[in-house]
Amino acid sequence: MEGDLTKACIDARADLLVTARASAFGLVSTAVPHAIDPDRKIPAVVGAVGTGPHSPLVASLTGLLAAGLGTDSVLVTMSRSDAEDEQALETLGSLDPLVPEAGTKVVRADTAAGLVDSLPADALLVLGAPGGSWWQRQFFGPGRRLIHRAQAGSVVAKAAPGRCFQAMGDITALGRQMRARDALAVMAHPVAAVVAEGILVGVVRRVALERTPSGTVGDAMEPVASVMADDPIETTTDLAAFLDGSPIPVVDNDGRLLGGVSVAHS
């Protein structure tokens, strides 16, 4: 892909980037295929999961790849002893809603190499990217090139926090010179965005407009309250209450209004 990768992901509202190699790019989740032969018959797609942050993405990709290839999907996790079996089963149970059609299996093994060796012949392996957990160090530590042991190839997945641009939808915006009474007639929420030539310049509350029905939106306008398009979705939490549950304006680096994120608040 040429040009600004961040801009391309935002413009496309991308959830996943498929790339030829792992990188530090963390705006969206990534999947890195390795040594996959598209002409090879693959009997199953196996997702190696654990308690790490990438496992939900691994599970979802396992289901999607299996559906696309018309083959079986299986989620596996490792247990080194009877004492770890309960945690292993809880891990698989927590991921089951993401891939309800997938089989599940707890593999008794002392190392991740043992787990990979237990996979069905010619299975496509999906696993999480390197991280700090013991599980991930087993896959990516020095001398452990386990992705090369998967006979049909592998996909390394790296999950990223959800971003505001992925959750945003359309939003109603008002002009500063608009009459308060006219604005009240079109407002669908307690608070609305105010723009000038596409730039977010403030927000206005219905209650403020009701106090000055003969005035303009600009007369009742408050300072800008917004999030950036590439902000994690968690940044909307505080603004949800401040804006009385109205869609939170989403802007680009130039302050241009792109859309709004609706967040439930109590």
Kinemage of the C-alpha trace (Angstrom):
@kinemage 1
@onewidth
@group {chain A} dominant
@subgroup {mainchain}
@vectorlist {calphas} color= white
{ca met a 1} P 0.000 0.000 0.000
{ca glu a 2} L 1.360 3.412 -0.957
{ca gly a 3} L 0.778 6.759 0.734
{ca asp a 4} L -0.360 7.436 4.287
{ca leu a 5} L -1.313 4.092 5.856
{ca thr a 6} L -3.011 5.729 8.827
{ca lys a 7} L -5.191 7.892 6.581
{ca ala a 8} L -6.054 4.902 4.399
{ca cys a 9} L -7.174 2.866 7.423
{ca ile a 10} L -9.303 5.745 8.732
{ca asp a 11} L -10.856 6.456 5.330
{ca ala a 12} L -11.731 2.771 4.904
{ca arg a 13} L -12.838 2.423 8.549
{ca ala a 14} L -10.593 -0.622 8.612
{ca asp a 15} L -10.882 -3.211 11.370
{ca leu a 16} L -8.006 -5.388 10.194
{ca leu a 17} L -4.820 -4.856 8.189
{ca val a 18} L -3.327 -7.875 6.413
{ca thr a 19} L 0.369 -7.256 5.924
{ca ala a 20} L 3.411 -9.158 4.713
{ca arg a 21} L 5.398 -8.613 7.907
{ca ala a 22} L 4.902 -7.630 11.513
{ca ser a 23} L 5.541 -3.995 12.373
{ca ala a 24} L 4.989 -1.436 15.114
{ca phe a 25} L 1.855 -0.123 13.358
{ca gly a 26} L -0.860 -0.328 15.983
{ca leu a 27} L -3.773 1.730 14.699
{ca val a 28} L -5.814 -1.329 13.718
{ca ser a 29} L -5.507 -5.040 14.342
{ca thr a 30} L -3.131 -6.856 12.004
{ca ala a 31} L -2.759 -10.333 10.522
{ca val a 32} L 0.549 -11.548 9.102
{ca pro a 33} L 0.348 -14.686 6.914
{ca his a 34} L 3.464 -16.848 6.731
{ca ala a 35} L 4.280 -19.579 4.204
{ca ile a 36} L 0.685 -20.302 3.234
{ca asp a 37} L 0.248 -22.324 0.050
{ca pro a 38} L -3.162 -21.399 -1.423
{ca asp a 39} L -3.196 -24.557 -3.542
{ca arg a 40} L -2.675 -26.875 -0.594
{ca lys a 41} L -5.680 -28.722 0.802
{ca ile a 42} L -6.119 -27.640 4.409
{ca pro a 43} L -8.173 -29.997 6.599
{ca ala a 44} L -8.518 -27.581 9.512
{ca val a 45} L -7.690 -24.093 10.756
{ca val a 46} L -6.387 -24.232 14.321
{ca gly a 47} L -6.291 -21.215 16.598
{ca ala a 48} L -3.796 -21.431 19.473
{ca val a 49} L -5.321 -19.345 22.259
{ca gly a 50} L -4.535 -18.418 25.830
{ca thr a 51} L -5.274 -15.582 28.226
{ca gly a 52} L -3.398 -12.916 26.277
{ca pro a 53} L -4.926 -9.825 24.629
{ca his a 54} L -4.660 -11.208 21.098
{ca ser a 55} L -6.623 -14.423 21.714
{ca pro a 56} L -10.097 -13.012 20.865
{ca leu a 57} L -8.718 -11.860 17.495
{ca val a 58} L -7.052 -15.241 16.979
{ca ala a 59} L -10.383 -16.966 17.637
{ca ser a 60} L -12.295 -14.697 15.250
{ca leu a 61} L -9.709 -15.110 12.481
{ca thr a 62} L -9.747 -18.867 12.951
{ca gly a 63} L -13.484 -18.908 12.270
{ca leu a 64} L -13.280 -16.542 9.312
{ca leu a 65} L -10.435 -18.438 7.649
{ca ala a 66} L -12.134 -21.789 8.148
{ca ala a 67} L -15.364 -20.471 6.658
{ca gly a 68} L -13.496 -19.016 3.680
{ca leu a 69} L -11.589 -22.233 3.073
{ca gly a 70} L -14.624 -24.428 3.636
{ca thr a 71} L -12.897 -26.440 6.350
{ca asp a 72} L -13.112 -27.132 10.085
{ca ser a 73} L -12.080 -24.698 12.806
{ca val a 74} L -10.584 -25.687 16.144
{ca leu a 75} L -9.478 -23.613 19.134
{ca val a 76} L -6.732 -25.224 21.194
{ca thr a 77} L -4.996 -24.235 24.390
{ca met a 78} L -2.276 -25.885 26.410
{ca ser a 79} L -2.315 -27.324 29.904
{ca arg a 80} L 0.849 -28.614 31.537
{ca ser a 81} L -0.902 -30.449 34.370
{ca asp a 82} L -4.258 -31.380 35.862
{ca ala a 83} L -4.060 -28.238 37.985
{ca glu a 84} L -4.154 -26.065 34.849
{ca asp a 85} L -7.056 -27.853 33.155
{ca glu a 86} L -9.779 -25.712 34.748
{ca gln a 87} L -8.150 -22.473 33.599
{ca ala a 88} L -7.656 -23.915 30.114
{ca leu a 89} L -11.335 -24.856 29.876
{ca glu a 90} L -12.380 -21.402 31.108
{ca thr a 91} L -10.207 -19.826 28.416
{ca leu a 92} L -11.855 -21.877 25.687
{ca gly a 93} L -15.306 -21.215 27.119
{ca ser a 94} L -14.771 -17.459 27.112
{ca leu a 95} L -13.869 -17.518 23.417
{ca asp a 96} L -16.599 -19.933 22.328
{ca pro a 97} L -19.172 -17.158 21.604
{ca leu a 98} L -16.784 -15.691 19.020
{ca val a 99} L -16.588 -18.964 17.081
{ca pro a 100} L -19.541 -21.104 18.192
{ca glu a 101} L -19.046 -23.499 15.298
{ca ala a 102} L -15.428 -24.276 16.255
{ca gly a 103} L -14.290 -27.359 18.051
{ca thr a 104} L -12.214 -26.938 21.214
{ca lys a 105} L -9.349 -28.937 22.626
{ca val a 106} L -7.063 -28.793 25.644
{ca val a 107} L -3.644 -30.201 24.749
{ca arg a 108} L -1.468 -31.722 27.453
{ca ala a 109} L 2.023 -30.432 26.698
{ca asp a 110} L 4.976 -28.948 28.536
{ca thr a 111} L 5.891 -26.489 25.793
{ca ala a 112} L 4.236 -24.694 22.922
{ca ala a 113} L 6.352 -26.850 20.610
{ca gly a 114} L 4.523 -29.858 21.971
{ca leu a 115} L 1.185 -28.203 21.234
{ca val a 116} L 2.159 -27.447 17.640
{ca asp a 117} L 3.412 -30.999 17.157
{ca ser a 118} L -0.005 -32.258 18.264
{ca leu a 119} L -1.865 -30.393 15.515
{ca pro a 120} L -3.531 -32.277 12.668
{ca ala a 121} L -1.263 -32.777 9.669
{ca asp a 122} L -1.482 -29.904 7.176
{ca ala a 123} L -3.428 -27.681 9.616
{ca leu a 124} L -3.235 -23.913 9.189
{ca leu a 125} L -2.113 -22.344 12.487
{ca val a 126} L -3.372 -18.995 13.812
{ca leu a 127} L -1.618 -17.554 16.861
{ca gly a 128} L -1.043 -14.295 18.690
{ca ala a 129} L 1.857 -11.925 18.147
{ca pro a 130} L 4.824 -11.774 20.554
{ca gly a 131} L 4.179 -10.322 23.954
{ca gly a 132} L 5.177 -10.573 27.559
{ca ser a 133} L 3.229 -13.669 28.593
{ca trp a 134} L 4.845 -17.036 29.199
{ca trp a 135} L 2.615 -18.477 26.468
{ca gln a 136} L 3.824 -16.015 23.841
{ca arg a 137} L 7.461 -16.332 24.849
{ca gln a 138} L 7.155 -20.048 24.151
{ca phe a 139} L 6.219 -19.272 20.571
{ca phe a 140} L 8.606 -16.432 19.870
{ca gly a 141} L 11.513 -16.773 22.298
{ca pro a 142} L 15.102 -17.306 21.133
{ca gly a 143} L 15.444 -20.399 18.987
{ca arg a 144} L 11.713 -21.123 18.957
{ca arg a 145} L 10.607 -20.563 15.394
{ca leu a 146} L 7.409 -22.452 15.894
{ca ile a 147} L 5.533 -20.716 13.115
{ca his a 148} L 7.770 -22.652 10.729
{ca arg a 149} L 6.564 -25.963 12.186
{ca ala a 150} L 2.995 -25.487 10.981
{ca gln a 151} L 2.902 -27.576 7.827
{ca ala a 152} L 0.256 -25.534 5.992
{ca gly a 153} L 1.575 -22.162 7.144
{ca ser a 154} L 0.497 -19.774 9.860
{ca val a 155} L -1.135 -16.421 10.537
{ca val a 156} L 0.199 -14.235 13.334
{ca ala a 157} L -2.480 -11.911 14.749
{ca lys a 158} L -1.998 -8.709 16.722
{ca ala a 159} L -5.041 -7.047 18.284
{ca ala a 160} L -5.301 -3.265 18.636
{ca pro a 161} L -7.768 -1.217 20.702
{ca gly a 162} L -10.984 -0.281 18.915
{ca arg a 163} L -10.794 3.230 17.472
{ca cys a 164} L -13.346 6.000 17.239
{ca phe a 165} L -13.387 5.992 13.429
{ca gln a 166} L -14.437 2.336 13.459
{ca ala a 167} L -17.489 3.081 15.618
{ca met a 168} L -18.628 6.403 14.177
{ca gly a 169} L -21.774 7.003 12.175
{ca asp a 170} L -23.498 10.015 10.664
{ca ile a 171} L -24.096 13.047 12.847
{ca thr a 172} L -26.366 16.090 12.540
{ca ala a 173} L -24.456 19.384 12.540
{ca leu a 174} L -25.771 22.928 12.810
{ca gly a 175} L -24.443 26.239 11.503
{ca arg a 176} L -23.677 29.124 13.847
{ca gln a 177} L -26.071 31.487 12.085
{ca met a 178} L -28.987 29.065 12.222
{ca arg a 179} L -31.997 30.374 14.173
{ca ala a 180} L -32.474 28.667 17.526
{ca arg a 181} L -36.101 27.773 16.742
{ca asp a 182} L -35.049 26.138 13.457
{ca ala a 183} L -32.249 24.229 15.166
{ca leu a 184} L -34.670 22.908 17.784
{ca ala a 185} L -36.867 21.542 15.012
{ca val a 186} L -34.086 19.363 13.573
{ca met a 187} L -32.178 18.328 16.736
{ca ala a 188} L -32.600 14.637 17.483
{ca his a 189} L -30.418 14.629 20.616
{ca pro a 190} L -29.847 16.850 23.653
{ca val a 191} L -26.576 18.202 22.203
{ca ala a 192} L -25.584 18.898 18.589
{ca ala a 193} L -22.325 19.680 16.822
{ca val a 194} L -21.798 23.163 15.379
{ca val a 195} L -19.674 23.574 12.243
{ca ala a 196} L -18.316 26.310 10.028
{ca glu a 197} L -17.184 25.205 6.563
{ca gly a 198} L -16.935 21.643 7.792
{ca ile a 199} L -14.799 22.495 10.840
{ca leu a 200} L -16.194 21.688 14.279
{ca val a 201} L -16.385 24.992 16.147
{ca gly a 202} L -18.499 24.031 19.152
{ca val a 203} L -21.532 22.184 20.500
{ca val a 204} L -24.945 23.468 21.496
{ca arg a 205} L -27.477 22.111 23.970
{ca arg a 206} L -31.202 21.935 23.393
{ca val a 207} L -31.885 23.522 26.787
{ca ala a 208} L -29.707 26.513 25.876
{ca leu a 209} L -31.571 27.008 22.610
{ca glu a 210} L -34.902 26.772 24.388
{ca arg a 211} L -33.885 29.672 26.624
{ca thr a 212} L -33.185 31.920 23.612
{ca pro a 213} L -35.594 30.796 20.842
{ca ser a 214} L -35.221 34.105 19.006
{ca gly a 215} L -31.417 33.943 19.004
{ca thr a 216} L -28.945 31.932 16.916
{ca val a 217} L -27.035 28.732 17.492
{ca gly a 218} L -23.870 30.779 17.860
{ca asp a 219} L -25.408 32.718 20.748
{ca ala a 220} L -25.909 29.518 22.762
{ca met a 221} L -22.848 27.596 21.578
{ca glu a 222} L -20.320 26.010 23.957
{ca pro a 223} L -16.633 25.199 23.277
{ca val a 224} L -15.705 22.150 21.219
{ca ala a 225} L -16.159 18.711 22.796
{ca ser a 226} L -14.852 15.939 20.534
{ca val a 227} L -12.538 12.996 20.026
{ca met a 228} L -9.958 12.375 17.318
{ca ala a 229} L -10.674 9.758 14.682
{ca asp a 230} L -7.741 7.600 15.780
{ca asp a 231} L -8.422 7.862 19.534
{ca pro a 232} L -9.202 4.566 21.322
{ca ile a 233} L -12.945 4.142 21.745
{ca glu a 234} L -12.460 4.263 25.531
{ca thr a 235} L -11.768 8.000 25.284
{ca thr a 236} L -15.469 8.567 24.632
{ca thr a 237} L -16.498 7.421 28.115
{ca asp a 238} L -16.221 10.768 29.882
{ca leu a 239} L -17.760 12.737 27.020
{ca ala a 240} L -20.802 10.449 26.896
{ca ala a 241} L -22.082 11.877 30.180
{ca phe a 242} L -21.002 15.455 29.380
{ca leu a 243} L -22.983 15.375 26.141
{ca asp a 244} L -26.045 13.755 27.753
{ca gly a 245} L -25.777 10.634 25.615
{ca ser a 246} L -25.686 12.522 22.316
{ca pro a 247} L -23.341 11.305 19.559
{ca ile a 248} L -19.782 12.419 20.314
{ca pro a 249} L -18.260 14.429 17.451
{ca val a 250} L -15.276 12.792 15.743
{ca val a 251} L -12.738 15.044 13.999
{ca asp a 252} L -9.577 14.665 11.952
{ca asn a 253} L -6.239 16.384 12.586
{ca asp a 254} L -7.552 19.578 10.974
{ca gly a 255} L -10.648 19.694 13.163
{ca arg a 256} L -12.952 18.661 10.320
{ca leu a 257} L -16.086 16.866 11.495
{ca leu a 258} L -16.089 13.262 10.261
{ca gly a 259} L -19.001 11.722 12.140
{ca gly a 260} L -20.215 10.836 15.597
{ca val a 261} L -19.893 7.968 18.064
{ca ser a 262} L -22.964 6.940 20.042
{ca val a 263} L -22.096 5.663 23.525
{ca ala a 264} L -24.564 4.478 26.139
{ca his a 265} L -24.305 6.318 29.450
{ca ser a 266} L -25.986 5.973 32.799
